[in-house]
Amino acid sequence: MSRSKGIVIGFWIATALFCLQIAFTAYAQLRLPQVAEAFTHLGFPAYFRVELALVKLVGVALLLAPVPARLKEWAYAGFAITLGSALVAHLSVGDGPQAWGWAVFAGVLGALSYVFWRRLQAGAGAGAGERVTVRSARPSEAGAASPLRDAAAAGAR
């Protein structure tokens, strides 16, 4: 098995498990009364639970769909903030590992998925932070001032 094939397999395993975990928690937040009670225990209003569940489902869709890299970056960032906040919320009210352990487990899966995804992006040469050089199509304009080229050059510095 080639290295790149191993990265693809690792990415899909980590991403599938992560998305299943997040989708299940979104479902639980919308449907299970004990999860609603847990949100109340943490001091969150009821609408936040619903809002968070819906945003999680959007994030899962972004990770699984063929969307621009920037949207996937935002989804990963949102999940990192959400899971980190969940850990802090549980620790702040004195909950034990049975309450916050899922956030740590999901965070590890999410981190693995992100690392594999970045390796896939690096292999494809299409990283989210890749610089783009704007050049004139006609040699006669090579020295002429161009607002687009000047803006792109200023952004690359």
N, C-alpha and C positions, 0 to 999 in steps of 0.2 A: 504494500500500500504506500503510495507516495505521500510526502509530507502535506501537500496541499489538500489531498483527499482526506487525510486525517483531521485537518483543520475544519474542513467542511462538515464532516461527520460530528466532530466535537461541538461545533457551533450549533448544528441542528438538534443534537441531544440536549445541550444546555438550554438552548432557547425554547425548545418544546416543553421541557420540565418547568422552566421559569414561567412561561406563558400559562401553562396549566395551573400552576400554583397561584399566580396573580388572578386568573379568570375565576378560580374557585373562591378566592377571598372576595372578589367582586360579587359573585353570586351570593356568598354567605352574608355579605354586608347588606344586600338587598332583600334577602328572604328569611334569614334565620334570626329568631327573636333573641337568642343568647348573644349573638354578635351585636345586635342593637343595644342590649344591656351593657356589653363591654364598652361600647362607645360612650354610653352615659357614665359608666364607671370612670372612664378616662377624662370626662368633663367636656366632651364634644357635643355640639347640638345635633339633632336628628338629621337636619338637611345636609350636614357635612358628610355623613355616612353615605348618603345617596349620591351626592356630588362626587365623592372619592371613588365610589364603585363605578360610576359612568366613565370617569376619566381613566381609570385603570383599564376598562374595556377598550377605550380608544387607543391607549398606549399599546396594548396587546396587538390590536389590529395593525398599528404602525410597525411593530417589530416583525410581524409575519408577512406584511404586504410589501411588494416591490415599490417602495417610495424613495424619494431623494434621501441621501445620507444625512442631511441636516435634520430632517424630521425624526430619523432613527436616533440621532444624537440627543435630541430634545426628549424623546421617549425614555431613553436610558437615564438621562439626567433627572427627569421627573420621578422615575422609579427609585433612583438612589435617594432623592430627597424624601419621598414618601416612606421608604423602608427605614431610613435613618430616623425620621420623625416618629415612626411607630415605636422603634426601640426606645427612644428618649421618653415618649409618652408613658410606655409601660414601666420603665425604670423610675420615672418621677412619682408614680403612685405606689411604688413598692411591689409591683408584680414580679413573680418569679419566672424562671425559664420556660415553664409551660405556657406562659402568655406571650413572651417576647421571642421565643425560640424560632417560631415560624418566620419572623422578620429577618432574623440572622440567616436562616437557611435560604430564604428567597433572595436575600442580598448576595449570598455566595453564588447561587445559580445565576443571578443577574450579572454579577461581575465576570463570571466565566463566559457567559454569552457575549458580553461586551468585548472582552479580550479576544475571543475567537473572531468576532465580527470585525474588530480593528485589524486583525491579522489578514482576514479575507480582503478587507479594503486595501491594505498595504500591498498585497499580492496583485490586486487588480490595478493599482496605481491611481485610485480614485478616492483618496482620503478626504475627509470633510474639510480639512484645513489646507488643501492643496492650492497653491498659488497659480493664477492664470495670467499668462502674458498676452497682452493685446498688441498686435503688430498690424501695420498698414498692409493692405492687400496689394497696393500699387507702389513700386519703388520710387516714383516721383514724389510721393507724399511722405517718404520716410523721415525727412527732416522737418516737415510742416507740423505746426502745433495742432494737437487734437485733444479736445476736452476729455473724451473717453479714455484715450491712452494716458493722458496726464493724471486722471483720477485713478486709473488702475495702477499706475506706477507709484502714486502717493500711498495707495492702500497696501502695496506690497512692501513698503518700507517699515 
